[in-house]
Amino acid sequence: MTGTLAPTQQLTAADRCDRCNAQAYVRVVLNSGGELLFCAHHMRQHDDSIRKMASEIQDETDRLHASTPAVAPDEER
């Protein structure tokens, strides 16, 4: 059974999606031992097929909504 496991190392802005090069928020460890990184969009798009091949999924997409300000601070306007 594939599930979301506790992250071993948090993804950073340097981690890029293997499909489009956007910032990756999901790390997938494959049953074969390889690793893939995905942005939230591509993870949603390929979720069913990825879960069939994954032994671990580290999903940090909740960070997209956690601390993003709605508007720029006054000093940046």
N, CA, C and O atoms as a CHARMM CRD file, in Angstrom:
* protein
*
  308
    1    1 MET  N      0.84000  -1.18000   0.00000 PROA 1      0.00000
    2    1 MET  CA     0.00000   0.00000   0.00000 PROA 1      0.00000
    3    1 MET  C      0.88100   1.23700   0.00000 PROA 1      0.00000
    4    1 MET  O      1.80500   1.34400   0.80600 PROA 1      0.00000
    5    2 THR  N      0.60700   2.15200  -0.88000 PROA 2      0.00000
    6    2 THR  CA     1.37800   3.39100  -0.97100 PROA 2      0.00000
    7    2 THR  C      0.69000   4.46700  -0.15400 PROA 2      0.00000
    8    2 THR  O     -0.53400   4.59400  -0.18400 PROA 2      0.00000
    9    3 GLY  N      1.47300   5.23400   0.57000 PROA 3      0.00000
   10    3 GLY  CA     0.90100   6.31200   1.36300 PROA 3      0.00000
   11    3 GLY  C      1.86000   7.46100   1.46500 PROA 3      0.00000
   12    3 GLY  O      2.98500   7.39300   0.96900 PROA 3      0.00000
   13    4 THR  N      1.42200   8.51200   2.10300 PROA 4      0.00000
   14    4 THR  CA     2.26600   9.66500   2.32600 PROA 4      0.00000
   15    4 THR  C      3.04100   9.42500   3.61000 PROA 4      0.00000
   16    4 THR  O      2.45100   9.16000   4.65700 PROA 4      0.00000
   17    5 LEU  N      4.34300   9.51700   3.53100 PROA 5      0.00000
   18    5 LEU  CA     5.18700   9.27300   4.68800 PROA 5      0.00000
   19    5 LEU  C      5.78600  10.57000   5.19200 PROA 5      0.00000
   20    5 LEU  O      5.80200  11.57600   4.48200 PROA 5      0.00000
   21    6 ALA  N      6.27000  10.54200   6.39700 PROA 6      0.00000
   22    6 ALA  CA     6.92400  11.71500   6.96400 PROA 6      0.00000
   23    6 ALA  C      8.14400  12.07000   6.11900 PROA 6      0.00000
   24    6 ALA  O      8.91200  11.18400   5.74200 PROA 6      0.00000
   25    7 PRO  N      8.33000  13.34600   5.82100 PROA 7      0.00000
   26    7 PRO  CA     9.45300  13.74200   4.97700 PROA 7      0.00000
   27    7 PRO  C     10.79300  13.47500   5.64500 PROA 7      0.00000
   28    7 PRO  O     10.93100  13.61100   6.86100 PROA 7      0.00000
   29    8 THR  N     11.76600  13.09800   4.84900 PROA 8      0.00000
   30    8 THR  CA    13.10700  12.89200   5.38000 PROA 8      0.00000
   31    8 THR  C     13.90500  14.18900   5.28600 PROA 8      0.00000
   32    8 THR  O     14.73500  14.47700   6.14800 PROA 8      0.00000
   33    9 GLN  N     13.65100  14.97000   4.23700 PROA 9      0.00000
   34    9 GLN  CA    14.32100  16.25600   4.06000 PROA 9      0.00000
   35    9 GLN  C     13.34800  17.16000   3.31100 PROA 9      0.00000
   36    9 GLN  O     12.83400  16.78100   2.25900 PROA 9      0.00000
   37   10 GLN  N     13.09500  18.33500   3.83900 PROA 10     0.00000
   38   10 GLN  CA    12.13100  19.24200   3.22200 PROA 10     0.00000
   39   10 GLN  C     12.60300  19.66200   1.83100 PROA 10     0.00000
   40   10 GLN  O     13.78900  19.91100   1.61200 PROA 10     0.00000
   41   11 LEU  N     11.66800  19.73300   0.90800 PROA 11     0.00000
   42   11 LEU  CA    11.97000  20.20900  -0.43400 PROA 11     0.00000
   43   11 LEU  C     12.26100  21.70500  -0.38200 PROA 11     0.00000
   44   11 LEU  O     11.68100  22.42300   0.43300 PROA 11     0.00000
   45   12 THR  N     13.14800  22.17200  -1.23700 PROA 12     0.00000
   46   12 THR  CA    13.52100  23.58700  -1.26300 PROA 12     0.00000
   47   12 THR  C     13.20400  24.18000  -2.62600 PROA 12     0.00000
   48   12 THR  O     12.77000  23.47200  -3.53500 PROA 12     0.00000
   49   13 ALA  N     13.42200  25.47400  -2.76500 PROA 13     0.00000
   50   13 ALA  CA    13.19700  26.15400  -4.04100 PROA 13     0.00000
   51   13 ALA  C     14.14100  25.63100  -5.12700 PROA 13     0.00000
   52   13 ALA  O     13.87600  25.81800  -6.31400 PROA 13     0.00000
   53   14 ALA  N     15.21000  24.99600  -4.74000 PROA 14     0.00000
   54   14 ALA  CA    16.15000  24.42600  -5.71300 PROA 14     0.00000
   55   14 ALA  C     15.63300  23.10800  -6.30500 PROA 14     0.00000
   56   14 ALA  O     16.12000  22.66800  -7.34600 PROA 14     0.00000
   57   15 ASP  N     14.65900  22.48300  -5.65600 PROA 15     0.00000
   58   15 ASP  CA    14.07300  21.23400  -6.16400 PROA 15     0.00000
   59   15 ASP  C     13.05300  21.58600  -7.22900 PROA 15     0.00000
   60   15 ASP  O     12.10900  22.32900  -6.96200 PROA 15     0.00000
   61   16 ARG  N     13.23200  21.05800  -8.44200 PROA 16     0.00000
   62   16 ARG  CA    12.40600  21.42300  -9.58700 PROA 16     0.00000
   63   16 ARG  C     11.61900  20.23300 -10.10700 PROA 16     0.00000
   64   16 ARG  O     12.08600  19.09500 -10.05300 PROA 16     0.00000
   65   17 CYS  N     10.42000  20.50400 -10.61300 PROA 17     0.00000
   66   17 CYS  CA     9.54900  19.48900 -11.19100 PROA 17     0.00000
   67   17 CYS  C     10.22300  18.84200 -12.39500 PROA 17     0.00000
   68   17 CYS  O     10.78000  19.53500 -13.24600 PROA 17     0.00000
   69   18 ASP  N     10.17400  17.52100 -12.46700 PROA 18     0.00000
   70   18 ASP  CA    10.78100  16.79700 -13.57800 PROA 18     0.00000
   71   18 ASP  C      9.99600  16.95500 -14.87700 PROA 18     0.00000
   72   18 ASP  O     10.50900  16.60400 -15.94000 PROA 18     0.00000
   73   19 ARG  N      8.77600  17.47000 -14.82500 PROA 19     0.00000
   74   19 ARG  CA     7.97300  17.66600 -16.03300 PROA 19     0.00000
   75   19 ARG  C      8.09900  19.08400 -16.59400 PROA 19     0.00000
   76   19 ARG  O      8.20000  19.25100 -17.80900 PROA 19     0.00000
   77   20 CYS  N      8.09400  20.10500 -15.73800 PROA 20     0.00000
   78   20 CYS  CA     8.02500  21.48200 -16.24900 PROA 20     0.00000
   79   20 CYS  C      9.04900  22.43500 -15.64500 PROA 20     0.00000
   80   20 CYS  O      9.10800  23.59800 -16.04500 PROA 20     0.00000
   81   21 ASN  N      9.84700  21.97700 -14.70200 PROA 21     0.00000
   82   21 ASN  CA    10.88300  22.77500 -14.05300 PROA 21     0.00000
   83   21 ASN  C     10.34800  23.82500 -13.07500 PROA 21     0.00000
   84   21 ASN  O     11.11000  24.68400 -12.63100 PROA 21     0.00000
   85   22 ALA  N      9.06000  23.77800 -12.73000 PROA 22     0.00000
   86   22 ALA  CA     8.53500  24.64100 -11.66900 PROA 22     0.00000
   87   22 ALA  C      9.03500  24.10600 -10.32800 PROA 22     0.00000
   88   22 ALA  O      9.59200  23.01000 -10.26400 PROA 22     0.00000
   89   23 GLN  N      8.83700  24.87500  -9.26000 PROA 23     0.00000
   90   23 GLN  CA     9.26200  24.40200  -7.94600 PROA 23     0.00000
   91   23 GLN  C      8.51600  23.12400  -7.58700 PROA 23     0.00000
   92   23 GLN  O      7.29600  23.04600  -7.73800 PROA 23     0.00000
   93   24 ALA  N      9.24300  22.13400  -7.11600 PROA 24     0.00000
   94   24 ALA  CA     8.65500  20.84700  -6.74300 PROA 24     0.00000
   95   24 ALA  C      8.14400  20.89400  -5.30800 PROA 24     0.00000
   96   24 ALA  O      8.81100  21.40600  -4.40900 PROA 24     0.00000
   97   25 TYR  N      6.95500  20.35300  -5.11800 PROA 25     0.00000
   98   25 TYR  CA     6.36400  20.22700  -3.79100 PROA 25     0.00000
   99   25 TYR  C      6.05600  18.78500  -3.44200 PROA 25     0.00000
  100   25 TYR  O      5.54200  18.50100  -2.36000 PROA 25     0.00000
  101   26 VAL  N      6.36900  17.86400  -4.35600 PROA 26     0.00000
  102   26 VAL  CA     6.12000  16.44600  -4.12100 PROA 26     0.00000
  103   26 VAL  C      7.34600  15.64000  -4.55700 PROA 26     0.00000
  104   26 VAL  O      7.85000  15.80800  -5.66700 PROA 26     0.00000
  105   27 ARG  N      7.81500  14.76300  -3.66400 PROA 27     0.00000
  106   27 ARG  CA     8.90300  13.83300  -3.98100 PROA 27     0.00000
  107   27 ARG  C      8.30400  12.43100  -3.99300 PROA 27     0.00000
  108   27 ARG  O      7.63100  12.02100  -3.04600 PROA 27     0.00000
  109   28 VAL  N      8.55700  11.70500  -5.07400 PROA 28     0.00000
  110   28 VAL  CA     8.05100  10.34200  -5.21500 PROA 28     0.00000
  111   28 VAL  C      9.24200   9.40100  -5.29500 PROA 28     0.00000
  112   28 VAL  O     10.09200   9.54200  -6.17400 PROA 28     0.00000
  113   29 VAL  N      9.30300   8.44500  -4.38100 PROA 29     0.00000
  114   29 VAL  CA    10.31800   7.40100  -4.43000 PROA 29     0.00000
  115   29 VAL  C      9.64800   6.20400  -5.09900 PROA 29     0.00000
  116   29 VAL  O      8.63300   5.70000  -4.61900 PROA 29     0.00000
  117   30 LEU  N     10.21900   5.76400  -6.19500 PROA 30     0.00000
  118   30 LEU  CA     9.64300   4.68300  -6.98000 PROA 30     0.00000
  119   30 LEU  C      9.99400   3.32000  -6.40300 PROA 30     0.00000
  120   30 LEU  O     11.01300   3.16200  -5.73000 PROA 30     0.00000
  121   31 ASN  N      9.14000   2.33900  -6.67100 PROA 31     0.00000
  122   31 ASN  CA     9.40600   0.96400  -6.24100 PROA 31     0.00000
  123   31 ASN  C     10.75400   0.47800  -6.77600 PROA 31     0.00000
  124   31 ASN  O     11.42300  -0.33200  -6.13500 PROA 31     0.00000
  125   32 SER  N     11.15000   0.97400  -7.95000 PROA 32     0.00000
  126   32 SER  CA    12.41200   0.57500  -8.56900 PROA 32     0.00000
  127   32 SER  C     13.61900   1.23900  -7.90900 PROA 32     0.00000
  128   32 SER  O     14.76200   0.88300  -8.19700 PROA 32     0.00000
  129   33 GLY  N     13.36400   2.20500  -7.02100 PROA 33     0.00000
  130   33 GLY  CA    14.44700   2.86500  -6.30500 PROA 33     0.00000
  131   33 GLY  C     14.76400   4.25500  -6.80000 PROA 33     0.00000
  132   33 GLY  O     15.51300   4.98000  -6.14500 PROA 33     0.00000
  133   34 GLY  N     14.21900   4.65400  -7.94000 PROA 34     0.00000
  134   34 GLY  CA    14.43800   6.00200  -8.45500 PROA 34     0.00000
  135   34 GLY  C     13.60600   7.02700  -7.70400 PROA 34     0.00000
  136   34 GLY  O     12.83400   6.68800  -6.80800 PROA 34     0.00000
  137   35 GLU  N     13.77600   8.27900  -8.08300 PROA 35     0.00000
  138   35 GLU  CA    13.06200   9.36600  -7.43300 PROA 35     0.00000
  139   35 GLU  C     12.58800  10.35100  -8.48800 PROA 35     0.00000
  140   35 GLU  O     13.31200  10.64400  -9.43900 PROA 35     0.00000
  141   36 LEU  N     11.37000  10.86500  -8.32400 PROA 36     0.00000
  142   36 LEU  CA    10.82600  11.88900  -9.20500 PROA 36     0.00000
  143   36 LEU  C     10.34300  13.05100  -8.35700 PROA 36     0.00000
  144   36 LEU  O      9.88000  12.86000  -7.23300 PROA 36     0.00000
  145   37 LEU  N     10.45300  14.25900  -8.90000 PROA 37     0.00000
  146   37 LEU  CA     9.94900  15.45400  -8.23800 PROA 37     0.00000
  147   37 LEU  C      8.86800  16.06000  -9.11200 PROA 37     0.00000
  148   37 LEU  O      9.00300  16.10400 -10.33400 PROA 37     0.00000
  149   38 PHE  N      7.77800  16.53600  -8.47700 PROA 38     0.00000
  150   38 PHE  CA     6.66900  17.11500  -9.21000 PROA 38     0.00000
  151   38 PHE  C      6.17400  18.39100  -8.55600 PROA 38     0.00000
  152   38 PHE  O      6.20300  18.53000  -7.33300 PROA 38     0.00000
  153   39 CYS  N      5.71500  19.33000  -9.39300 PROA 39     0.00000
  154   39 CYS  CA     4.96900  20.47200  -8.89400 PROA 39     0.00000
  155   39 CYS  C      3.57800  19.95900  -8.51900 PROA 39     0.00000
  156   39 CYS  O      3.23600  18.82000  -8.83800 PROA 39     0.00000
  157   40 ALA  N      2.78500  20.76900  -7.85800 PROA 40     0.00000
  158   40 ALA  CA     1.44600  20.33400  -7.44000 PROA 40     0.00000
  159   40 ALA  C      0.57100  20.00100  -8.64500 PROA 40     0.00000
  160   40 ALA  O     -0.17900  19.02500  -8.61600 PROA 40     0.00000
  161   41 HSD  N      0.66400  20.80300  -9.69900 PROA 41     0.00000
  162   41 HSD  CA    -0.14200  20.58800 -10.89700 PROA 41     0.00000
  163   41 HSD  C      0.12600  19.22200 -11.52400 PROA 41     0.00000
  164   41 HSD  O     -0.81000  18.47900 -11.81800 PROA 41     0.00000
  165   42 HSD  N      1.39400  18.89100 -11.72800 PROA 42     0.00000
  166   42 HSD  CA     1.71000  17.62300 -12.37600 PROA 42     0.00000
  167   42 HSD  C      1.46600  16.42400 -11.47000 PROA 42     0.00000
  168   42 HSD  O      1.19000  15.33000 -11.96200 PROA 42     0.00000
  169   43 MET  N      1.56100  16.60400 -10.17900 PROA 43     0.00000
  170   43 MET  CA     1.20800  15.49900  -9.27100 PROA 43     0.00000
  171   43 MET  C     -0.28100  15.21000  -9.37900 PROA 43     0.00000
  172   43 MET  O     -0.68600  14.05000  -9.46500 PROA 43     0.00000
  173   44 ARG  N     -1.10500  16.27100  -9.37600 PROA 44     0.00000
  174   44 ARG  CA    -2.55100  16.05800  -9.52000 PROA 44     0.00000
  175   44 ARG  C     -2.86200  15.41100 -10.87300 PROA 44     0.00000
  176   44 ARG  O     -3.71100  14.52400 -10.95800 PROA 44     0.00000
  177   45 GLN  N     -2.18300  15.84900 -11.91600 PROA 45     0.00000
  178   45 GLN  CA    -2.44600  15.34000 -13.25900 PROA 45     0.00000
  179   45 GLN  C     -2.11700  13.85400 -13.39500 PROA 45     0.00000
  180   45 GLN  O     -2.82400  13.12600 -14.09200 PROA 45     0.00000
  181   46 HSD  N     -1.05100  13.39900 -12.73700 PROA 46     0.00000
  182   46 HSD  CA    -0.58000  12.02300 -12.89400 PROA 46     0.00000
  183   46 HSD  C     -0.73500  11.18300 -11.62500 PROA 46     0.00000
  184   46 HSD  O     -0.11800  10.12400 -11.51000 PROA 46     0.00000
  185   47 ASP  N     -1.53400  11.63200 -10.69300 PROA 47     0.00000
  186   47 ASP  CA    -1.64600  11.01400  -9.37600 PROA 47     0.00000
  187   47 ASP  C     -1.90300   9.51000  -9.41900 PROA 47     0.00000
  188   47 ASP  O     -1.19400   8.75000  -8.75900 PROA 47     0.00000
  189   48 ASP  N     -2.89100   9.07100 -10.17100 PROA 48     0.00000
  190   48 ASP  CA    -3.24400   7.64500 -10.19100 PROA 48     0.00000
  191   48 ASP  C     -2.09700   6.76900 -10.67100 PROA 48     0.00000
  192   48 ASP  O     -1.79700   5.75100 -10.04700 PROA 48     0.00000
  193   49 SER  N     -1.45600   7.14300 -11.76000 PROA 49     0.00000
  194   49 SER  CA    -0.37200   6.31600 -12.29800 PROA 49     0.00000
  195   49 SER  C      0.87400   6.38100 -11.41200 PROA 49     0.00000
  196   49 SER  O      1.60000   5.39400 -11.29200 PROA 49     0.00000
  197   50 ILE  N      1.12100   7.52900 -10.79500 PROA 50     0.00000
  198   50 ILE  CA     2.29200   7.67100  -9.91800 PROA 50     0.00000
  199   50 ILE  C      2.13900   6.78000  -8.68800 PROA 50     0.00000
  200   50 ILE  O      3.08900   6.10800  -8.28600 PROA 50     0.00000
  201   51 ARG  N      0.96500   6.77200  -8.09800 PROA 51     0.00000
  202   51 ARG  CA     0.74600   5.97000  -6.88500 PROA 51     0.00000
  203   51 ARG  C      0.94500   4.48200  -7.12400 PROA 51     0.00000
  204   51 ARG  O      1.31300   3.75500  -6.20100 PROA 51     0.00000
  205   52 LYS  N      0.71200   4.01900  -8.33500 PROA 52     0.00000
  206   52 LYS  CA     0.92600   2.60500  -8.66800 PROA 52     0.00000
  207   52 LYS  C      2.40200   2.24400  -8.68600 PROA 52     0.00000
  208   52 LYS  O      2.75500   1.08200  -8.47800 PROA 52     0.00000
  209   53 MET  N      3.27500   3.22300  -8.93100 PROA 53     0.00000
  210   53 MET  CA     4.71700   2.98200  -9.04800 PROA 53     0.00000
  211   53 MET  C      5.49700   3.40100  -7.81400 PROA 53     0.00000
  212   53 MET  O      6.69600   3.13600  -7.72500 PROA 53     0.00000
  213   54 ALA  N      4.83800   4.05500  -6.85600 PROA 54     0.00000
  214   54 ALA  CA     5.53900   4.67800  -5.73300 PROA 54     0.00000
  215   54 ALA  C      5.62400   3.78700  -4.50400 PROA 54     0.00000
  216   54 ALA  O      4.67900   3.07800  -4.16000 PROA 54     0.00000
  217   55 SER  N      6.77700   3.84100  -3.85400 PROA 55     0.00000
  218   55 SER  CA     6.90500   3.19800  -2.55000 PROA 55     0.00000
  219   55 SER  C      6.74800   4.23900  -1.44200 PROA 55     0.00000
  220   55 SER  O      6.36800   3.89800  -0.32200 PROA 55     0.00000
  221   56 GLU  N      7.04200   5.52000  -1.75000 PROA 56     0.00000
  222   56 GLU  CA     6.88600   6.62400  -0.79900 PROA 56     0.00000
  223   56 GLU  C      6.49100   7.87900  -1.56600 PROA 56     0.00000
  224   56 GLU  O      6.92600   8.09000  -2.69800 PROA 56     0.00000
  225   57 ILE  N      5.66200   8.71000  -0.93700 PROA 57     0.00000
  226   57 ILE  CA     5.31000  10.00600  -1.50600 PROA 57     0.00000
  227   57 ILE  C      5.42800  11.04800  -0.40600 PROA 57     0.00000
  228   57 ILE  O      4.77400  10.95400   0.63300 PROA 57     0.00000
  229   58 GLN  N      6.26300  12.03200  -0.64900 PROA 58     0.00000
  230   58 GLN  CA     6.44100  13.14800   0.27600 PROA 58     0.00000
  231   58 GLN  C      5.70100  14.33600  -0.32800 PROA 58     0.00000
  232   58 GLN  O      6.17800  14.93400  -1.29200 PROA 58     0.00000
  233   59 ASP  N      4.55700  14.68000   0.21900 PROA 59     0.00000
  234   59 ASP  CA     3.69900  15.72400  -0.32600 PROA 59     0.00000
  235   59 ASP  C      3.76300  16.96500   0.55500 PROA 59     0.00000
  236   59 ASP  O      3.31300  16.93900   1.70000 PROA 59     0.00000
  237   60 GLU  N      4.31800  18.04800   0.02700 PROA 60     0.00000
  238   60 GLU  CA     4.43300  19.30800   0.76100 PROA 60     0.00000
  239   60 GLU  C      3.58200  20.39500   0.11400 PROA 60     0.00000
  240   60 GLU  O      3.86400  21.58100   0.28300 PROA 60     0.00000
  241   61 THR  N      2.54600  20.00400  -0.62300 PROA 61     0.00000
  242   61 THR  CA     1.71500  20.99100  -1.30800 PROA 61     0.00000
  243   61 THR  C      0.96700  21.89900  -0.33900 PROA 61     0.00000
  244   61 THR  O      0.52700  22.97900  -0.73200 PROA 61     0.00000
  245   62 ASP  N      0.81400  21.48900   0.90800 PROA 62     0.00000
  246   62 ASP  CA     0.17200  22.35600   1.89400 PROA 62     0.00000
  247   62 ASP  C      0.97800  23.63400   2.12100 PROA 62     0.00000
  248   62 ASP  O      0.42100  24.63100   2.57900 PROA 62     0.00000
  249   63 ARG  N      2.26700  23.62700   1.81400 PROA 63     0.00000
  250   63 ARG  CA     3.10000  24.81900   1.95400 PROA 63     0.00000
  251   63 ARG  C      2.70800  25.91200   0.96100 PROA 63     0.00000
  252   63 ARG  O      3.04000  27.07900   1.16900 PROA 63     0.00000
  253   64 LEU  N      2.01900  25.55700  -0.09800 PROA 64     0.00000
  254   64 LEU  CA     1.58600  26.54700  -1.08300 PROA 64     0.00000
  255   64 LEU  C      0.60000  27.54700  -0.47800 PROA 64     0.00000
  256   64 LEU  O      0.52600  28.69100  -0.92500 PROA 64     0.00000
  257   65 HSD  N     -0.14900  27.12700   0.52400 PROA 65     0.00000
  258   65 HSD  CA    -1.17300  27.97500   1.11800 PROA 65     0.00000
  259   65 HSD  C     -0.81400  28.45100   2.51800 PROA 65     0.00000
  260   65 HSD  O     -1.51000  29.29600   3.08000 PROA 65     0.00000
  261   66 ALA  N      0.24600  27.92800   3.08000 PROA 66     0.00000
  262   66 ALA  CA     0.56800  28.16600   4.49100 PROA 66     0.00000
  263   66 ALA  C      0.95300  29.60500   4.80000 PROA 66     0.00000
  264   66 ALA  O      0.44000  30.17300   5.76400 PROA 66     0.00000
  265   67 SER  N      1.83300  30.21100   4.02300 PROA 67     0.00000
  266   67 SER  CA     2.33900  31.52600   4.40500 PROA 67     0.00000
  267   67 SER  C      2.45200  32.49400   3.23300 PROA 67     0.00000
  268   67 SER  O      3.24700  33.43100   3.28600 PROA 67     0.00000
  269   68 THR  N      1.68800  32.28800   2.20300 PROA 68     0.00000
  270   68 THR  CA     1.74300  33.18000   1.06100 PROA 68     0.00000
  271   68 THR  C      0.86300  34.39800   1.33300 PROA 68     0.00000
  272   68 THR  O     -0.34600  34.25400   1.51400 PROA 68     0.00000
  273   69 PRO  N      1.46100  35.61200   1.36400 PROA 69     0.00000
  274   69 PRO  CA     0.64500  36.79900   1.61800 PROA 69     0.00000
  275   69 PRO  C     -0.26700  37.09500   0.42600 PROA 69     0.00000
  276   69 PRO  O      0.09900  36.84400  -0.72200 PROA 69     0.00000
  277   70 ALA  N     -1.45400  37.62800   0.70900 PROA 70     0.00000
  278   70 ALA  CA    -2.41100  37.94700  -0.35400 PROA 70     0.00000
  279   70 ALA  C     -1.95700  39.14300  -1.17100 PROA 70     0.00000
  280   70 ALA  O     -2.21600  39.21100  -2.37300 PROA 70     0.00000
  281   71 VAL  N     -1.28100  40.09000  -0.52600 PROA 71     0.00000
  282   71 VAL  CA    -0.77600  41.28400  -1.22100 PROA 71     0.00000
  283   71 VAL  C      0.64800  41.54900  -0.76700 PROA 71     0.00000
  284   71 VAL  O      1.08300  41.07100   0.28100 PROA 71     0.00000
  285   72 ALA  N      1.36100  42.31200  -1.56600 PROA 72     0.00000
  286   72 ALA  CA     2.72500  42.68400  -1.20800 PROA 72     0.00000
  287   72 ALA  C      2.70200  43.65700  -0.03500 PROA 72     0.00000
  288   72 ALA  O      1.77800  44.46200   0.08100 PROA 72     0.00000
  289   73 PRO  N      3.71200  43.59100   0.84000 PROA 73     0.00000
  290   73 PRO  CA     3.80500  44.56500   1.93000 PROA 73     0.00000
  291   73 PRO  C      3.93300  45.97500   1.36500 PROA 73     0.00000
  292   73 PRO  O      4.37100  46.15100   0.22800 PROA 73     0.00000
  293   74 ASP  N      3.55300  46.98500   2.15600 PROA 74     0.00000
  294   74 ASP  CA     3.59800  48.37800   1.70800 PROA 74     0.00000
  295   74 ASP  C      4.95100  48.79000   1.16100 PROA 74     0.00000
  296   74 ASP  O      5.02300  49.53100   0.18000 PROA 74     0.00000
  297   75 GLU  N      6.02500  48.32100   1.78100 PROA 75     0.00000
  298   75 GLU  CA     7.36600  48.71800   1.34400 PROA 75     0.00000
  299   75 GLU  C      7.73900  48.13000  -0.02000 PROA 75     0.00000
  300   75 GLU  O      8.72200  48.56400  -0.62100 PROA 75     0.00000
  301   76 GLU  N      6.98000  47.15800  -0.51800 PROA 76     0.00000
  302   76 GLU  CA     7.26600  46.57500  -1.81900 PROA 76     0.00000
  303   76 GLU  C      6.34700  47.12200  -2.91200 PROA 76     0.00000
  304   76 GLU  O      6.47700  46.72500  -4.07000 PROA 76     0.00000
  305   77 ARG  N      5.43400  48.00900  -2.57800 PROA 77     0.00000
  306   77 ARG  CA     4.51800  48.57500  -3.59100 PROA 77     0.00000
  307   77 ARG  C      5.07600  49.79300  -4.21900 PROA 77     0.00000
  308   77 ARG  O      4.43700  50.38900  -5.08600 PROA 77     0.00000
